Every structure is written in C-alpha cells, then in structure tokens.
Amino acid sequence: MLSPSPIRQPSAPPSPSLPPVYPQEEVAAEATNVVVSTPSRKRFGETPLALAAKALLRPLFKALYYLIQAIRTHKWLTLSILVLLLAGVSFTSRFITGSWIPFSSTSGTVVQPLQGNPQLSPDVHNWLVALRDADINELIAIEQSMPTTAKPNNTALYMLQYSQARANMTWTAVKVTNISVAPDGTQDTYVEVDMTTPATSTQAATNIIVLWHFTTIPQLSGRIVSIDLVSSRQSLV
C-alpha cells in the first residue's frame, strides 16, 4: 500500500528589497554640499605688492609688540628712563636757547620784526641774535669788522646781563623804533628789546626795556660802526 506523497507548501513570494538606510548626518552633509567655483584672480592680500609690504611691516609690528610687553613688565624702569630723557632734553634746551621748554618757538618769533625789515642791517640782526643766544664767537666775529676805536668793550658784560642763556632773561619782543640817515651817510638804528626776568622766592618777575643804538654803513652792506646801550630800565607795567 502506497503512502500518500507529502503536500508541498507553496513558497512565500520574495519580499521587495528595501532602500539602504544612511545616517541623518551624511544626508544633511550631502544636501548642504555646494560646489563653489575657484576664483580666477588672487585676493589683494596675495598679490606680490601686498606680500612685500607684509614682509617689511611684520618685523616692525613684532618689535612694537615686544616693546609694549617689556614696558608692561618693567613699568618703573621705563618711567625712570622717560624722566631722565625729558630732564636731559630740558637741560640741553636751557643751556643752548635759555628756555626750559624744548623746541620753544619764542626765540624765533621775537626777532621776526628784524628779519622782515629791509632797512635793517644784517650785522645788526646777527648781533642781536648772538646776544640773545649768548653766542660769544658770533659776537666777536661781527665786532672784528668794526673800527678799533668803536668796538664795544662790554660785550661779555652785555651777554651776562641780557642773554637768555646766561642772564636767565626771556626776550618777549624786539622792535625797530627808528631808522635815520646821518649827514655823513651812516645809518642810525634804534632797537628796543623787551625782556622778562624770572621770578624768585623773594621777588616777582619784572619786565625790562633795553634800547640799543647801532651806527652802520649802508654802502658796506650795513657794516656796524658802533654799538651803544642807550638805556636799560624796568617797565612801568
């Protein structure tokens, strides 16, 4: 007797293939990935001129950076150096120009009326400037061209009394008060110099008016013949 053959079960249909699953980060990256074209021209900072400028300025900025760092680290030493430097400049200015303030324009402005007067002798102008600055060499050089009998014998005393550097005077104004021609052809020039004496612990500052008389020869480029101190008095105001 034959046994019945086993019944074959129908096979299940194949399941459709599912799409691969990617992480959300990769999907977002692909979505935001935009292709940018490479620029055809270099940036300004990449040009040869800019690179050369950077090469020159980089050491300067680096030196400034280290200097600032050193100042921050050694504040008291830096302050001491600055004080000594300012003191040295002030003493040098006081010795040369008679003023404690460096680069003071007072000494240049007080003789401006002399420079702008075409009738004034160059020797007179140079003599006054030399007296103001206590330039004994210039005073002697000008006086050597004068007649022997007319040379002032008080040049050193004038310098000690009226110069800014030696007498501690401050020249505040220079005025040409009168210019006239004498019958012999010489020219008489009167110059007023206003000065101020410094204040002391026992005396206030005073204003001094000094009047000079110069005799010159216009035919000899204004050579000085004689120099006379007319008066020196304290101002009433």
Buried (B, 14 or more C-beta within 10 A) or exposed (E): EEEEEEEEEEEEEEEEEEEEEEEEEEEEEEEEEEEEEEEEEEEEEEEEEEEEEEEEEEEEEEEEEEEEEEBEEEEEEBEEEEEEEEEEBBEEBBEBBBBEEEEBEBBEEBBEBBEEBEEBBBBBBBBBBBBBBBBBEBBEBBBEEBEEEEBBEEBEEBBEBBBBBBBEBBBBBBBBEEBEEEEEEBBBBBBBBBBBBEEEEEEEEEBBBBBBBBBBBEEEEBBBBBBEBEEBEEEEE
